[in-house]
Amino acid sequence: MTSVLVTPDGKTMEAEAAHGIDFIAALDDHQELLKFSQDLERACIETVDVSGKMTKDLALALHGNE
């Protein structure tokens, strides 16, 4: 999943959603938002590691289109 993010100076950055949140948090020096994005990323990684469940796009990236 990707999101297109536009920075306050008008430049555009495309990023994966959790990393895009990190980018916005850094731009705005928003520590609560940064913690949220880090917690969200950690929860997603733990879910895949523990249960093996993941989104279709991630499964295709890992295992190919077989």
mmCIF file of the N, C-alpha and C atoms, coordinates in Angstrom:
data_MODEL
# 
_entry.id   MODEL 
# 
loop_
_atom_site.group_PDB 
_atom_site.id 
_atom_site.type_symbol 
_atom_site.label_atom_id 
_atom_site.label_alt_id 
_atom_site.label_comp_id 
_atom_site.label_asym_id 
_atom_site.label_entity_id 
_atom_site.label_seq_id 
_atom_site.pdbx_PDB_ins_code 
_atom_site.Cartn_x 
_atom_site.Cartn_y 
_atom_site.Cartn_z 
_atom_site.occupancy 
_atom_site.B_iso_or_equiv 
_atom_site.pdbx_formal_charge 
_atom_site.auth_seq_id 
_atom_site.auth_comp_id 
_atom_site.auth_asym_id 
_atom_site.auth_atom_id 
_atom_site.pdbx_PDB_model_num 
ATOM 1   N N  . MET A 1 1  ? 0.837  -1.165  0.000  1.00 0.00 ? 1  MET A N  1 
ATOM 2   C CA . MET A 1 1  ? 0.000  0.000   0.000  1.00 0.00 ? 1  MET A CA 1 
ATOM 3   C C  . MET A 1 1  ? 0.888  1.236   0.000  1.00 0.00 ? 1  MET A C  1 
ATOM 4   N N  . THR A 1 2  ? 0.615  2.164   -0.880 1.00 0.00 ? 2  THR A N  1 
ATOM 5   C CA . THR A 1 2  ? 1.391  3.400   -0.925 1.00 0.00 ? 2  THR A CA 1 
ATOM 6   C C  . THR A 1 2  ? 0.455  4.595   -0.812 1.00 0.00 ? 2  THR A C  1 
ATOM 7   N N  . SER A 1 3  ? 1.022  5.665   -0.398 1.00 0.00 ? 3  SER A N  1 
ATOM 8   C CA . SER A 1 3  ? 0.308  6.928   -0.320 1.00 0.00 ? 3  SER A CA 1 
ATOM 9   C C  . SER A 1 3  ? 1.174  7.989   -0.971 1.00 0.00 ? 3  SER A C  1 
ATOM 10  N N  . VAL A 1 4  ? 0.555  8.937   -1.645 1.00 0.00 ? 4  VAL A N  1 
ATOM 11  C CA . VAL A 1 4  ? 1.297  10.071  -2.185 1.00 0.00 ? 4  VAL A CA 1 
ATOM 12  C C  . VAL A 1 4  ? 1.146  11.203  -1.188 1.00 0.00 ? 4  VAL A C  1 
ATOM 13  N N  . LEU A 1 5  ? 2.264  11.666  -0.683 1.00 0.00 ? 5  LEU A N  1 
ATOM 14  C CA . LEU A 1 5  ? 2.264  12.727  0.310  1.00 0.00 ? 5  LEU A CA 1 
ATOM 15  C C  . LEU A 1 5  ? 2.856  13.990  -0.297 1.00 0.00 ? 5  LEU A C  1 
ATOM 16  N N  . VAL A 1 6  ? 2.247  15.126  -0.021 1.00 0.00 ? 6  VAL A N  1 
ATOM 17  C CA . VAL A 1 6  ? 2.758  16.397  -0.512 1.00 0.00 ? 6  VAL A CA 1 
ATOM 18  C C  . VAL A 1 6  ? 3.284  17.179  0.684  1.00 0.00 ? 6  VAL A C  1 
ATOM 19  N N  . THR A 1 7  ? 4.529  17.601  0.591  1.00 0.00 ? 7  THR A N  1 
ATOM 20  C CA . THR A 1 7  ? 5.162  18.337  1.677  1.00 0.00 ? 7  THR A CA 1 
ATOM 21  C C  . THR A 1 7  ? 4.714  19.796  1.669  1.00 0.00 ? 7  THR A C  1 
ATOM 22  N N  . PRO A 1 8  ? 4.868  20.493  2.788  1.00 0.00 ? 8  PRO A N  1 
ATOM 23  C CA . PRO A 1 8  ? 4.427  21.885  2.861  1.00 0.00 ? 8  PRO A CA 1 
ATOM 24  C C  . PRO A 1 8  ? 5.086  22.796  1.822  1.00 0.00 ? 8  PRO A C  1 
ATOM 25  N N  . ASP A 1 9  ? 6.297  22.477  1.380  1.00 0.00 ? 9  ASP A N  1 
ATOM 26  C CA . ASP A 1 9  ? 6.957  23.325  0.390  1.00 0.00 ? 9  ASP A CA 1 
ATOM 27  C C  . ASP A 1 9  ? 6.557  22.974  -1.042 1.00 0.00 ? 9  ASP A C  1 
ATOM 28  N N  . GLY A 1 10 ? 5.588  22.069  -1.203 1.00 0.00 ? 10 GLY A N  1 
ATOM 29  C CA . GLY A 1 10 ? 5.070  21.747  -2.515 1.00 0.00 ? 10 GLY A CA 1 
ATOM 30  C C  . GLY A 1 10 ? 5.751  20.580  -3.212 1.00 0.00 ? 10 GLY A C  1 
ATOM 31  N N  . LYS A 1 11 ? 6.823  20.048  -2.634 1.00 0.00 ? 11 LYS A N  1 
ATOM 32  C CA . LYS A 1 11 ? 7.482  18.880  -3.216 1.00 0.00 ? 11 LYS A CA 1 
ATOM 33  C C  . LYS A 1 11 ? 6.633  17.656  -2.911 1.00 0.00 ? 11 LYS A C  1 
ATOM 34  N N  . THR A 1 12 ? 6.701  16.664  -3.765 1.00 0.00 ? 12 THR A N  1 
ATOM 35  C CA . THR A 1 12 ? 5.904  15.456  -3.572 1.00 0.00 ? 12 THR A CA 1 
ATOM 36  C C  . THR A 1 12 ? 6.808  14.299  -3.222 1.00 0.00 ? 12 THR A C  1 
ATOM 37  N N  . MET A 1 13 ? 6.387  13.479  -2.284 1.00 0.00 ? 13 MET A N  1 
ATOM 38  C CA . MET A 1 13 ? 7.126  12.281  -1.897 1.00 0.00 ? 13 MET A CA 1 
ATOM 39  C C  . MET A 1 13 ? 6.141  11.132  -1.890 1.00 0.00 ? 13 MET A C  1 
ATOM 40  N N  . GLU A 1 14 ? 6.500  10.027  -2.494 1.00 0.00 ? 14 GLU A N  1 
ATOM 41  C CA . GLU A 1 14 ? 5.670  8.836   -2.444 1.00 0.00 ? 14 GLU A CA 1 
ATOM 42  C C  . GLU A 1 14 ? 6.319  7.873   -1.480 1.00 0.00 ? 14 GLU A C  1 
ATOM 43  N N  . ALA A 1 15 ? 5.537  7.310   -0.586 1.00 0.00 ? 15 ALA A N  1 
ATOM 44  C CA . ALA A 1 15 ? 6.108  6.447   0.444  1.00 0.00 ? 15 ALA A CA 1 
ATOM 45  C C  . ALA A 1 15 ? 5.097  5.408   0.878  1.00 0.00 ? 15 ALA A C  1 
ATOM 46  N N  . GLU A 1 16 ? 5.596  4.333   1.426  1.00 0.00 ? 16 GLU A N  1 
ATOM 47  C CA . GLU A 1 16 ? 4.753  3.336   2.076  1.00 0.00 ? 16 GLU A CA 1 
ATOM 48  C C  . GLU A 1 16 ? 4.081  4.032   3.258  1.00 0.00 ? 16 GLU A C  1 
ATOM 49  N N  . ALA A 1 17 ? 2.878  3.632   3.581  1.00 0.00 ? 17 ALA A N  1 
ATOM 50  C CA . ALA A 1 17 ? 2.054  4.383   4.531  1.00 0.00 ? 17 ALA A CA 1 
ATOM 51  C C  . ALA A 1 17 ? 2.726  4.650   5.871  1.00 0.00 ? 17 ALA A C  1 
ATOM 52  N N  . ALA A 1 18 ? 3.237  3.631   6.548  1.00 0.00 ? 18 ALA A N  1 
ATOM 53  C CA . ALA A 1 18 ? 3.846  3.853   7.863  1.00 0.00 ? 18 ALA A CA 1 
ATOM 54  C C  . ALA A 1 18 ? 5.071  4.759   7.753  1.00 0.00 ? 18 ALA A C  1 
ATOM 55  N N  . HIS A 1 19 ? 5.876  4.574   6.710  1.00 0.00 ? 19 HIS A N  1 
ATOM 56  C CA . HIS A 1 19 ? 7.052  5.419   6.550  1.00 0.00 ? 19 HIS A CA 1 
ATOM 57  C C  . HIS A 1 19 ? 6.650  6.849   6.180  1.00 0.00 ? 19 HIS A C  1 
ATOM 58  N N  . GLY A 1 20 ? 5.532  6.987   5.438  1.00 0.00 ? 20 GLY A N  1 
ATOM 59  C CA . GLY A 1 20 ? 5.025  8.319   5.124  1.00 0.00 ? 20 GLY A CA 1 
ATOM 60  C C  . GLY A 1 20 ? 4.610  9.062   6.368  1.00 0.00 ? 20 GLY A C  1 
ATOM 61  N N  . ILE A 1 21 ? 4.000  8.325   7.329  1.00 0.00 ? 21 ILE A N  1 
ATOM 62  C CA . ILE A 1 21 ? 3.622  8.948   8.600  1.00 0.00 ? 21 ILE A CA 1 
ATOM 63  C C  . ILE A 1 21 ? 4.877  9.388   9.343  1.00 0.00 ? 21 ILE A C  1 
ATOM 64  N N  . ASP A 1 22 ? 5.916  8.554   9.328  1.00 0.00 ? 22 ASP A N  1 
ATOM 65  C CA . ASP A 1 22 ? 7.197  8.935   9.945  1.00 0.00 ? 22 ASP A CA 1 
ATOM 66  C C  . ASP A 1 22 ? 7.715  10.231  9.334  1.00 0.00 ? 22 ASP A C  1 
ATOM 67  N N  . PHE A 1 23 ? 7.632  10.335  8.019  1.00 0.00 ? 23 PHE A N  1 
ATOM 68  C CA . PHE A 1 23 ? 8.142  11.510  7.313  1.00 0.00 ? 23 PHE A CA 1 
ATOM 69  C C  . PHE A 1 23 ? 7.388  12.776  7.745  1.00 0.00 ? 23 PHE A C  1 
ATOM 70  N N  . ILE A 1 24 ? 6.066  12.682  7.789  1.00 0.00 ? 24 ILE A N  1 
ATOM 71  C CA . ILE A 1 24 ? 5.257  13.827  8.213  1.00 0.00 ? 24 ILE A CA 1 
ATOM 72  C C  . ILE A 1 24 ? 5.547  14.171  9.669  1.00 0.00 ? 24 ILE A C  1 
ATOM 73  N N  . ALA A 1 25 ? 5.686  13.164  10.523 1.00 0.00 ? 25 ALA A N  1 
ATOM 74  C CA . ALA A 1 25 ? 5.998  13.409  11.933 1.00 0.00 ? 25 ALA A CA 1 
ATOM 75  C C  . ALA A 1 25 ? 7.330  14.131  12.076 1.00 0.00 ? 25 ALA A C  1 
ATOM 76  N N  . ALA A 1 26 ? 8.310  13.751  11.280 1.00 0.00 ? 26 ALA A N  1 
ATOM 77  C CA . ALA A 1 26 ? 9.619  14.405  11.330 1.00 0.00 ? 26 ALA A CA 1 
ATOM 78  C C  . ALA A 1 26 ? 9.520  15.845  10.826 1.00 0.00 ? 26 ALA A C  1 
ATOM 79  N N  . LEU A 1 27 ? 8.773  16.057  9.740  1.00 0.00 ? 27 LEU A N  1 
ATOM 80  C CA . LEU A 1 27 ? 8.607  17.416  9.211  1.00 0.00 ? 27 LEU A CA 1 
ATOM 81  C C  . LEU A 1 27 ? 7.969  18.342  10.242 1.00 0.00 ? 27 LEU A C  1 
ATOM 82  N N  . ASP A 1 28 ? 6.978  17.807  10.940 1.00 0.00 ? 28 ASP A N  1 
ATOM 83  C CA . ASP A 1 28 ? 6.225  18.621  11.896 1.00 0.00 ? 28 ASP A CA 1 
ATOM 84  C C  . ASP A 1 28 ? 6.782  18.540  13.317 1.00 0.00 ? 28 ASP A C  1 
ATOM 85  N N  . ASP A 1 29 ? 7.854  17.749  13.516 1.00 0.00 ? 29 ASP A N  1 
ATOM 86  C CA . ASP A 1 29 ? 8.403  17.513  14.851 1.00 0.00 ? 29 ASP A CA 1 
ATOM 87  C C  . ASP A 1 29 ? 7.295  17.104  15.816 1.00 0.00 ? 29 ASP A C  1 
ATOM 88  N N  . HIS A 1 30 ? 6.512  16.112  15.390 1.00 0.00 ? 30 HIS A N  1 
ATOM 89  C CA . HIS A 1 30 ? 5.333  15.641  16.125 1.00 0.00 ? 30 HIS A CA 1 
ATOM 90  C C  . HIS A 1 30 ? 5.661  14.280  16.748 1.00 0.00 ? 30 HIS A C  1 
ATOM 91  N N  . GLN A 1 31 ? 6.100  14.288  17.984 1.00 0.00 ? 31 GLN A N  1 
ATOM 92  C CA . GLN A 1 31 ? 6.592  13.073  18.637 1.00 0.00 ? 31 GLN A CA 1 
ATOM 93  C C  . GLN A 1 31 ? 5.500  12.029  18.878 1.00 0.00 ? 31 GLN A C  1 
ATOM 94  N N  . GLU A 1 32 ? 4.281  12.455  19.196 1.00 0.00 ? 32 GLU A N  1 
ATOM 95  C CA . GLU A 1 32 ? 3.193  11.492  19.399 1.00 0.00 ? 32 GLU A CA 1 
ATOM 96  C C  . GLU A 1 32 ? 2.864  10.758  18.100 1.00 0.00 ? 32 GLU A C  1 
ATOM 97  N N  . LEU A 1 33 ? 2.864  11.475  16.991 1.00 0.00 ? 33 LEU A N  1 
ATOM 98  C CA . LEU A 1 33 ? 2.604  10.856  15.693 1.00 0.00 ? 33 LEU A CA 1 
ATOM 99  C C  . LEU A 1 33 ? 3.722  9.891   15.321 1.00 0.00 ? 33 LEU A C  1 
ATOM 100 N N  . LEU A 1 34 ? 4.961  10.271  15.606 1.00 0.00 ? 34 LEU A N  1 
ATOM 101 C CA . LEU A 1 34 ? 6.099  9.395   15.336 1.00 0.00 ? 34 LEU A CA 1 
ATOM 102 C C  . LEU A 1 34 ? 5.977  8.102   16.140 1.00 0.00 ? 34 LEU A C  1 
ATOM 103 N N  . LYS A 1 35 ? 5.629  8.201   17.414 1.00 0.00 ? 35 LYS A N  1 
ATOM 104 C CA . LYS A 1 35 ? 5.457  7.006   18.248 1.00 0.00 ? 35 LYS A CA 1 
ATOM 105 C C  . LYS A 1 35 ? 4.336  6.127   17.698 1.00 0.00 ? 35 LYS A C  1 
ATOM 106 N N  . PHE A 1 36 ? 3.223  6.752   17.278 1.00 0.00 ? 36 PHE A N  1 
ATOM 107 C CA . PHE A 1 36 ? 2.111  5.996   16.699 1.00 0.00 ? 36 PHE A CA 1 
ATOM 108 C C  . PHE A 1 36 ? 2.555  5.221   15.463 1.00 0.00 ? 36 PHE A C  1 
ATOM 109 N N  . SER A 1 37 ? 3.279  5.876   14.565 1.00 0.00 ? 37 SER A N  1 
ATOM 110 C CA . SER A 1 37 ? 3.702  5.201   13.328 1.00 0.00 ? 37 SER A CA 1 
ATOM 111 C C  . SER A 1 37 ? 4.671  4.067   13.626 1.00 0.00 ? 37 SER A C  1 
ATOM 112 N N  . GLN A 1 38 ? 5.543  4.256   14.611 1.00 0.00 ? 38 GLN A N  1 
ATOM 113 C CA . GLN A 1 38 ? 6.473  3.188   14.991 1.00 0.00 ? 38 GLN A CA 1 
ATOM 114 C C  . GLN A 1 38 ? 5.727  2.020   15.621 1.00 0.00 ? 38 GLN A C  1 
ATOM 115 N N  . ASP A 1 39 ? 4.738  2.314   16.469 1.00 0.00 ? 39 ASP A N  1 
ATOM 116 C CA . ASP A 1 39 ? 3.911  1.259   17.075 1.00 0.00 ? 39 ASP A CA 1 
ATOM 117 C C  . ASP A 1 39 ? 3.118  0.516   16.007 1.00 0.00 ? 39 ASP A C  1 
ATOM 118 N N  . LEU A 1 40 ? 2.587  1.246   15.029 1.00 0.00 ? 40 LEU A N  1 
ATOM 119 C CA . LEU A 1 40 ? 1.821  0.638   13.938 1.00 0.00 ? 40 LEU A CA 1 
ATOM 120 C C  . LEU A 1 40 ? 2.704  -0.303  13.118 1.00 0.00 ? 40 LEU A C  1 
ATOM 121 N N  . GLU A 1 41 ? 3.898  0.155   12.777 1.00 0.00 ? 41 GLU A N  1 
ATOM 122 C CA . GLU A 1 41 ? 4.809  -0.688  12.000 1.00 0.00 ? 41 GLU A CA 1 
ATOM 123 C C  . GLU A 1 41 ? 5.200  -1.943  12.787 1.00 0.00 ? 41 GLU A C  1 
ATOM 124 N N  . ARG A 1 42 ? 5.480  -1.776  14.074 1.00 0.00 ? 42 ARG A N  1 
ATOM 125 C CA . ARG A 1 42 ? 5.859  -2.922  14.914 1.00 0.00 ? 42 ARG A CA 1 
ATOM 126 C C  . ARG A 1 42 ? 4.708  -3.930  14.996 1.00 0.00 ? 42 ARG A C  1 
ATOM 127 N N  . ALA A 1 43 ? 3.475  -3.437  15.155 1.00 0.00 ? 43 ALA A N  1 
ATOM 128 C CA . ALA A 1 43 ? 2.315  -4.328  15.220 1.00 0.00 ? 43 ALA A CA 1 
ATOM 129 C C  . ALA A 1 43 ? 2.134  -5.109  13.922 1.00 0.00 ? 43 ALA A C  1 
ATOM 130 N N  . CYS A 1 44 ? 2.343  -4.446  12.786 1.00 0.00 ? 44 CYS A N  1 
ATOM 131 C CA . CYS A 1 44 ? 2.222  -5.133  11.490 1.00 0.00 ? 44 CYS A CA 1 
ATOM 132 C C  . CYS A 1 44 ? 3.274  -6.223  11.342 1.00 0.00 ? 44 CYS A C  1 
ATOM 133 N N  . ILE A 1 45 ? 4.500  -5.923  11.717 1.00 0.00 ? 45 ILE A N  1 
ATOM 134 C CA . ILE A 1 45 ? 5.587  -6.900  11.616 1.00 0.00 ? 45 ILE A CA 1 
ATOM 135 C C  . ILE A 1 45 ? 5.323  -8.081  12.536 1.00 0.00 ? 45 ILE A C  1 
ATOM 136 N N  . GLU A 1 46 ? 4.889  -7.809  13.769 1.00 0.00 ? 46 GLU A N  1 
ATOM 137 C CA . GLU A 1 46 ? 4.603  -8.893  14.720 1.00 0.00 ? 46 GLU A CA 1 
ATOM 138 C C  . GLU A 1 46 ? 3.456  -9.772  14.233 1.00 0.00 ? 46 GLU A C  1 
ATOM 139 N N  . THR A 1 47 ? 2.451  -9.163  13.612 1.00 0.00 ? 47 THR A N  1 
ATOM 140 C CA . THR A 1 47 ? 1.321  -9.938  13.092 1.00 0.00 ? 47 THR A CA 1 
ATOM 141 C C  . THR A 1 47 ? 1.794  -10.917 12.029 1.00 0.00 ? 47 THR A C  1 
ATOM 142 N N  . VAL A 1 48 ? 2.626  -10.464 11.111 1.00 0.00 ? 48 VAL A N  1 
ATOM 143 C CA . VAL A 1 48 ? 3.141  -11.343 10.061 1.00 0.00 ? 48 VAL A CA 1 
ATOM 144 C C  . VAL A 1 48 ? 4.037  -12.419 10.664 1.00 0.00 ? 48 VAL A C  1 
ATOM 145 N N  . ASP A 1 49 ? 4.921  -12.026 11.579 1.00 0.00 ? 49 ASP A N  1 
ATOM 146 C CA . ASP A 1 49 ? 5.850  -12.982 12.187 1.00 0.00 ? 49 ASP A CA 1 
ATOM 147 C C  . ASP A 1 49 ? 5.135  -14.061 12.983 1.00 0.00 ? 49 ASP A C  1 
ATOM 148 N N  . VAL A 1 50 ? 4.115  -13.679 13.752 1.00 0.00 ? 50 VAL A N  1 
ATOM 149 C CA . VAL A 1 50 ? 3.435  -14.624 14.642 1.00 0.00 ? 50 VAL A CA 1 
ATOM 150 C C  . VAL A 1 50 ? 2.405  -15.464 13.900 1.00 0.00 ? 50 VAL A C  1 
ATOM 151 N N  . SER A 1 51 ? 1.566  -14.815 13.084 1.00 0.00 ? 51 SER A N  1 
ATOM 152 C CA . SER A 1 51 ? 0.450  -15.539 12.472 1.00 0.00 ? 51 SER A CA 1 
ATOM 153 C C  . SER A 1 51 ? 0.698  -15.922 11.023 1.00 0.00 ? 51 SER A C  1 
ATOM 154 N N  . GLY A 1 52 ? 1.642  -15.248 10.380 1.00 0.00 ? 52 GLY A N  1 
ATOM 155 C CA . GLY A 1 52 ? 1.868  -15.487 8.964  1.00 0.00 ? 52 GLY A CA 1 
ATOM 156 C C  . GLY A 1 52 ? 0.832  -14.816 8.082  1.00 0.00 ? 52 GLY A C  1 
ATOM 157 N N  . LYS A 1 53 ? -0.105 -14.070 8.667  1.00 0.00 ? 53 LYS A N  1 
ATOM 158 C CA . LYS A 1 53 ? -1.141 -13.387 7.895  1.00 0.00 ? 53 LYS A CA 1 
ATOM 159 C C  . LYS A 1 53 ? -0.594 -12.065 7.392  1.00 0.00 ? 53 LYS A C  1 
ATOM 160 N N  . MET A 1 54 ? -0.913 -11.763 6.126  1.00 0.00 ? 54 MET A N  1 
ATOM 161 C CA . MET A 1 54 ? -0.425 -10.522 5.526  1.00 0.00 ? 54 MET A CA 1 
ATOM 162 C C  . MET A 1 54 ? -1.337 -10.116 4.385  1.00 0.00 ? 54 MET A C  1 
ATOM 163 N N  . THR A 1 55 ? -1.148 -8.906  3.903  1.00 0.00 ? 55 THR A N  1 
ATOM 164 C CA . THR A 1 55 ? -1.936 -8.419  2.784  1.00 0.00 ? 55 THR A CA 1 
ATOM 165 C C  . THR A 1 55 ? -1.460 -9.084  1.490  1.00 0.00 ? 55 THR A C  1 
ATOM 166 N N  . LYS A 1 56 ? -2.318 -9.065  0.483  1.00 0.00 ? 56 LYS A N  1 
ATOM 167 C CA . LYS A 1 56 ? -2.005 -9.714  -0.784 1.00 0.00 ? 56 LYS A CA 1 
ATOM 168 C C  . LYS A 1 56 ? -0.766 -9.106  -1.442 1.00 0.00 ? 56 LYS A C  1 
ATOM 169 N N  . ASP A 1 57 ? -0.627 -7.776  -1.384 1.00 0.00 ? 57 ASP A N  1 
ATOM 170 C CA . ASP A 1 57 ? 0.523  -7.142  -2.026 1.00 0.00 ? 57 ASP A CA 1 
ATOM 171 C C  . ASP A 1 57 ? 1.828  -7.568  -1.369 1.00 0.00 ? 57 ASP A C  1 
ATOM 172 N N  . LEU A 1 58 ? 1.831  -7.735  -0.050 1.00 0.00 ? 58 LEU A N  1 
ATOM 173 C CA . LEU A 1 58 ? 3.027  -8.191  0.650  1.00 0.00 ? 58 LEU A CA 1 
ATOM 174 C C  . LEU A 1 58 ? 3.318  -9.652  0.330  1.00 0.00 ? 58 LEU A C  1 
ATOM 175 N N  . ALA A 1 59 ? 2.281  -10.474 0.289  1.00 0.00 ? 59 ALA A N  1 
ATOM 176 C CA . ALA A 1 59 ? 2.463  -11.888 -0.051 1.00 0.00 ? 59 ALA A CA 1 
ATOM 177 C C  . ALA A 1 59 ? 3.051  -12.043 -1.452 1.00 0.00 ? 59 ALA A C  1 
ATOM 178 N N  . LEU A 1 60 ? 2.562  -11.250 -2.405 1.00 0.00 ? 60 LEU A N  1 
ATOM 179 C CA . LEU A 1 60 ? 3.102  -11.310 -3.765 1.00 0.00 ? 60 LEU A CA 1 
ATOM 180 C C  . LEU A 1 60 ? 4.550  -10.841 -3.805 1.00 0.00 ? 60 LEU A C  1 
ATOM 181 N N  . ALA A 1 61 ? 4.883  -9.832  -3.017 1.00 0.00 ? 61 ALA A N  1 
ATOM 182 C CA . ALA A 1 61 ? 6.261  -9.339  -2.975 1.00 0.00 ? 61 ALA A CA 1 
ATOM 183 C C  . ALA A 1 61 ? 7.194  -10.399 -2.390 1.00 0.00 ? 61 ALA A C  1 
ATOM 184 N N  . LEU A 1 62 ? 6.710  -11.128 -1.402 1.00 0.00 ? 62 LEU A N  1 
ATOM 185 C CA . LEU A 1 62 ? 7.540  -12.142 -0.751 1.00 0.00 ? 62 LEU A CA 1 
ATOM 186 C C  . LEU A 1 62 ? 7.616  -13.458 -1.525 1.00 0.00 ? 62 LEU A C  1 
ATOM 187 N N  . HIS A 1 63 ? 6.473  -13.873 -2.090 1.00 0.00 ? 63 HIS A N  1 
ATOM 188 C CA . HIS A 1 63 ? 6.398  -15.211 -2.677 1.00 0.00 ? 63 HIS A CA 1 
ATOM 189 C C  . HIS A 1 63 ? 6.245  -15.225 -4.187 1.00 0.00 ? 63 HIS A C  1 
ATOM 190 N N  . GLY A 1 64 ? 6.059  -14.073 -4.798 1.00 0.00 ? 64 GLY A N  1 
ATOM 191 C CA . GLY A 1 64 ? 5.866  -14.019 -6.238 1.00 0.00 ? 64 GLY A CA 1 
ATOM 192 C C  . GLY A 1 64 ? 4.445  -14.361 -6.617 1.00 0.00 ? 64 GLY A C  1 
ATOM 193 N N  . ASN A 1 65 ? 4.169  -14.351 -7.882 1.00 0.00 ? 65 ASN A N  1 
ATOM 194 C CA . ASN A 1 65 ? 2.814  -14.580 -8.403 1.00 0.00 ? 65 ASN A CA 1 
ATOM 195 C C  . ASN A 1 65 ? 2.682  -16.005 -8.897 1.00 0.00 ? 65 ASN A C  1 
ATOM 196 N N  . GLU A 1 66 ? 2.888  -16.949 -8.000 1.00 0.00 ? 66 GLU A N  1 
ATOM 197 C CA . GLU A 1 66 ? 2.836  -18.378 -8.381 1.00 0.00 ? 66 GLU A CA 1 
ATOM 198 C C  . GLU A 1 66 ? 1.523  -19.000 -8.069 1.00 0.00 ? 66 GLU A C  1 
# 
